[in-house]
Amino acid sequence: MKNILILTSLLIIVVGFCQNSTEKKEALLILPGFGSKIYGTRTLSKYFKNAEMPVYIPKYISRKSIKASICNLEKYYKKHCLNQYESLHVLAYIVGSWTLNEWILDNGKRNIKTILYDRSPLQERAPTILLKDLPLINALVFGKITKDFVSKPYPLMTDSSILTGMLIETYATNFIRKHKLSAMEQGPVSWEYTSLMQPVDHFTYLPLNHDQLYTLPQLFGADIFHFIHHGSFSSEIIKNQPVENPYIKLRKR
């Protein structure tokens, strides 16, 4: 009984804090993907630490399923009182996109004003490669969620009141390069944004691979805030196009 009273008191304090906090103008929520299991989010956190708005990077990915990841995201949203921001902007990596869209379908858009999807026609083949070529490593590092990702149709987000953009990576990671045969067994690679099944207001290409989205945020971070403030990509970044050979080895750091 005593424990129940303590938990109830703590809950009242947390809820009261959320309700009484002064509403802030805007914040950025970054939903990393499977790469965070390899690279972590320390580099991202360090880069965005002194950003022009608060930046939140949750550890929401569950080994069990995308559904469990959605539950973790909902808990994080409530715990950190993200509803207190007038505008919540989101940068969603690959599995983050699956999680975010279904989260919105389940709960509504709430205060989400902007979504930037980080997508990759090549890297999105990695979970299938893991299941086929490296099942033991997959089980140890990622768990059942990769199978869930592969079998689950992309949850389309069609709320036109949310400004949406897409960053399309143009180079293969070392993992995809080493498993190129298994990657290509999944069919031809299309660099058209429409092939990624997510309608957006704007899209552009990044001359980076997926690993670099974790290790080199300084190469794209400013573009995130440009999109948030202007509702479109800068004239410089939209010049990027798919590359002739996406399998060129790039440095990780």
VENURNOR-V512855 format. One record per residue. N is the residue number from 0. SS is DSSP state (@ for helix, = for strand, . for the rest). PSI is psi in radians with two decimals (none if undefined). Layout:
n=<N,N>
ss=<SS,SS>
psi=<PSI,PSI>
This chain:
n=<0,1,2,3,4,5,6,7,8,9,10,11,12,13,14,15,16,17,18,19,20,21,22,23,24,25,26,27,28,29,30,31,32,33,34,35,36,37,38,39,40,41,42,43,44,45,46,47,48,49,50,51,52,53,54,55,56,57,58,59,60,61,62,63,64,65,66,67,68,69,70,71,72,73,74,75,76,77,78,79,80,81,82,83,84,85,86,87,88,89,90,91,92,93,94,95,96,97,98,99,100,101,102,103,104,105,106,107,108,109,110,111,112,113,114,115,116,117,118,119,120,121,122,123,124,125,126,127,128,129,130,131,132,133,134,135,136,137,138,139,140,141,142,143,144,145,146,147,148,149,150,151,152,153,154,155,156,157,158,159,160,161,162,163,164,165,166,167,168,169,170,171,172,173,174,175,176,177,178,179,180,181,182,183,184,185,186,187,188,189,190,191,192,193,194,195,196,197,198,199,200,201,202,203,204,205,206,207,208,209,210,211,212,213,214,215,216,217,218,219,220,221,222,223,224,225,226,227,228,229,230,231,232,233,234,235,236,237,238,239,240,241,242,243,244,245,246,247,248,249,250,251,252>
ss=<.,@,@,@,@,@,@,@,@,@,@,@,@,@,@,@,@,@,@,@,.,.,.,=,=,=,=,=,=,=,=,.,.,.,.,@,@,@,@,.,.,@,@,@,@,@,@,@,.,.,.,.,.,=,=,=,=,.,.,.,.,.,.,.,.,@,@,@,@,@,@,@,@,@,@,@,@,@,@,.,.,@,@,@,=,=,=,=,=,=,=,=,.,@,@,@,@,@,@,@,@,@,@,@,@,@,@,.,.,.,.,=,=,=,=,=,=,=,=,.,.,.,@,@,@,@,@,@,@,@,@,@,@,.,@,@,@,@,@,@,@,.,.,.,@,@,@,@,@,@,@,.,.,.,.,.,.,.,.,.,.,.,=,=,=,=,=,=,=,.,.,.,.,@,@,@,@,@,.,@,@,@,@,@,.,.,.,.,.,.,.,.,@,@,@,@,.,.,.,.,.,=,=,=,=,=,.,.,.,.,.,@,@,@,@,.,@,@,@,.,@,@,@,@,@,@,@,@,@,@,.,.,.,.,.,.,@,@,@,.,.,.,.,.,.,.,.,.,.,.,.,.,.>
psi=<-0.72,-0.73,-0.67,-0.72,-0.68,-0.81,-0.70,-0.72,-0.75,-0.70,-0.73,-0.69,-0.80,-0.83,-0.75,-0.68,-0.78,-0.71,-0.56,-0.15,2.51,2.29,2.21,2.84,-0.97,2.76,2.82,2.25,2.10,2.14,1.63,2.98,-2.66,-0.47,-0.39,-0.34,-0.39,-0.86,-0.21,-2.93,0.24,-0.75,-0.72,-0.80,-0.72,-0.75,-0.76,0.05,-0.72,0.56,2.92,-0.12,2.79,2.42,2.23,2.31,1.59,2.64,1.50,-0.24,2.17,2.52,-0.33,-0.87,2.94,-0.62,-0.76,-0.59,-0.65,-0.73,-0.71,-0.68,-0.72,-0.73,-0.71,-0.76,-0.76,-0.76,-0.69,0.19,0.78,-0.24,-0.19,-0.18,2.39,-0.70,2.15,2.12,2.54,2.30,1.98,2.07,-2.96,-1.11,-0.39,-0.58,-0.76,-0.79,-0.84,-0.85,-0.76,-0.57,-0.75,-0.72,-0.59,-0.62,-0.08,2.93,-0.39,-2.10,0.31,2.13,-0.51,2.42,2.23,2.05,2.23,2.01,2.76,2.01,-0.45,-0.88,-0.44,-0.08,-0.15,-0.75,-0.69,-0.70,-0.76,-0.80,-0.60,-0.83,-0.53,1.02,-0.63,-0.81,-0.71,-0.79,-0.67,-0.71,-0.80,-0.59,-2.72,-0.24,-0.50,-0.69,-0.67,-0.73,-0.78,-0.67,-0.28,2.18,2.60,2.18,1.77,2.31,2.07,0.27,1.83,-0.17,-0.18,2.20,2.21,2.52,2.85,2.27,2.09,2.01,2.49,-0.07,2.68,2.52,2.93,-0.61,-0.81,-0.67,-0.77,-0.42,0.69,-0.72,-0.83,-0.58,-0.79,-0.35,-0.30,0.06,3.00,2.61,2.20,2.33,0.10,2.33,-0.45,-0.44,-0.25,0.03,0.31,1.82,2.38,2.83,-0.62,2.66,2.77,2.96,2.60,2.28,0.91,2.83,3.06,-0.62,-0.67,-0.31,-0.24,-0.57,-0.33,1.01,-0.37,-0.28,-0.20,-0.18,-0.77,-0.56,-0.52,-0.85,-0.53,-0.76,-0.72,-0.75,-0.58,-0.21,0.25,2.95,2.76,2.81,-0.42,-0.82,-0.52,-0.12,-0.33,2.51,2.86,2.59,2.77,-0.73,1.71,-0.12,0.18,2.37,2.21,2.72,2.56,-0.62,none>
